[in-house]
Amino acid sequence: MGRPILKVMITITTIKDMRDYSAEVRRNGKTIGFVPTMGYLHEGHLGLVRESVLTSFRTVASIFVNPAQFGPNEDLDKYPRNTEKDKELLEGVKADVLFFPSVREMYPEGYSTYVTVEGALTDTLCGALRPGHFRGVATVVLKLLNIVDPDRAFFGQKDAQQAIVIKRMAKDLDLRADIRVMPIIRDEDGLAMSSRNVYLSPIERAKATVIYKSLSAAVDLVKKGERSVREIKLAMSAMLEAEGVRTDYIAAVGADDLRPVEKIKGRTLIAVAAWVGSTRLIDNVIVER
Amino acid sequence: MGRPILKVMITITTIKDMRDYSAEVRRNGKTIGFVPTMGYLHEGHLGLVRESVLTSFRTVASIFVNPAQFGPNEDLDKYPRNTEKDKELLEGVKADVLFFPSVREMYPEGYSTYVTVEGALTDTLCGALRPGHFRGVATVVLKLLNIVDPDRAFFGQKDAQQAIVIKRMAKDLDLRADIRVMPIIRDEDGLAMSSRNVYLSPIERAKATVIYKSLSAAVDLVKKGERSVREIKLAMSAMLEAEGVRTDYIAAVGADDLRPVEKIKGRTLIAVAAWVGSTRLIDNVIVER
């Protein structure tokens, strides 16, 4: 009597091995779901993995902190990492493969190719404040999709602009993978799950809940019939300022085209990027009328 | 006794149908070779198709005059087209599929995504003179490779810089397809085959042979021991000027990195872009020592 044989997640670190794995799955006519992450996993990520496991024969999650999407003064070097813990979490939700390449593997000497989604989708919101960010995101996601070759890939609505940019890229470049965007996962007090929440001190953690509270207030205003984006933004900024939370933006834009709106009409994305202490957090809701 | 059943090439015009065709071939474990063209086919293209037919179970050729790679003052509108003749030629060399999408199919309303290969590979030679040209080339080739999903794709060495840019992109973006570059096909008098040769009047056609003659002279000089790029370029420009052929550039660059060299050393690409009347022609040789 041996111990029961447990299915154990495998870790792949080279592009070639990852490609071979996926080719073998596809050769057998099976499907692959893919969840790209930068690690330091939370319930938001795990929800994506669970969805992939439910819908796909094999699930690949990747951990890659992508230098190309960080600006020179951003938090690349201190971005939180805990790969051993991440592996346990991924095994817990039954991922089949962790793809965990090095920076050198992804961007070898002489690397020169970048993908840009141009226009309104990237020159607004975070794109306006983080030049080159979405170029880095689009490039690494395209590379990962080409390497993993999934049938579907899962992204979180928390990064609303990222999700729209990736959907646009996938459509424009005729990618095979179906891009699926899953709802925001929140802590009990409403704070959107983010790897960056770990930066918050206990006092900041408490203050940070005002971001979701301000979005909820916006939803309530819309429900009560308020249509003026100006009024809604004033109400939100008053709440955020009262907590000493500085904003990069409070924006109301078309949920699909990200174009600014003055009146709430159709599906509208209300999005906030805010600084709690030295931590930049983003969150959003979609309102409809 | 019916007539013999001939294998007839099929023409596909939609991305969906093309993708379905390729998925079916791959599901059966067979290989696909791909030859992207802008049509008005000549022996250079047909040689690529023959090579694909020899090496692959199915061969797809595409005809798409890609607006994204033409500058505002270039010859997009008058670029030569003759699709019926092209179909006959492709059938003659046993292509299985012609992929022939419309501009609207490839770049629908709202199209926003572009691929750039940055740095030395694109800011020199034709890239310096045709801003955005290689961005257009890289973007359409990536789209076509994603749609056709070939095991290998064939390009001509006549467009030397294009071939290097595409190889770089394919490597950087982890594309599955093997990029194969085939030798230049020339007319009896040495003129490199090009769809643009049709623009030449009989007198211009005779003058145009000086481009290859100047490259041959460069090869002879290198064989005789000349190493100075300055001397080689002087000899070439004297020949070209004697025929009244104006040059965009005469260049000697590393055959792989396209960096300018002063002495012939290792594999060196000697390339010419020249105007014969109002027609711009390019040609090149690789010398080694």
Interface residues (C-beta under 8 A of the other chain):
Chain A: I15 R19 R27 G29 G110 Y111 S112 T113 Y114 V115 T116 V117 E118 G119 L121 A138 L142 K143 N146 I147 D149 R168 M169 D172 L173 D174 L175 R176
Chain B: I15 R19 R27 G29 G110 Y111 S112 T113 Y114 V115 T116 V117 E118 G119 L121 A138 L142 K143 N146 I147 D149 R168 M169 D172 L173 D174 L175 R176
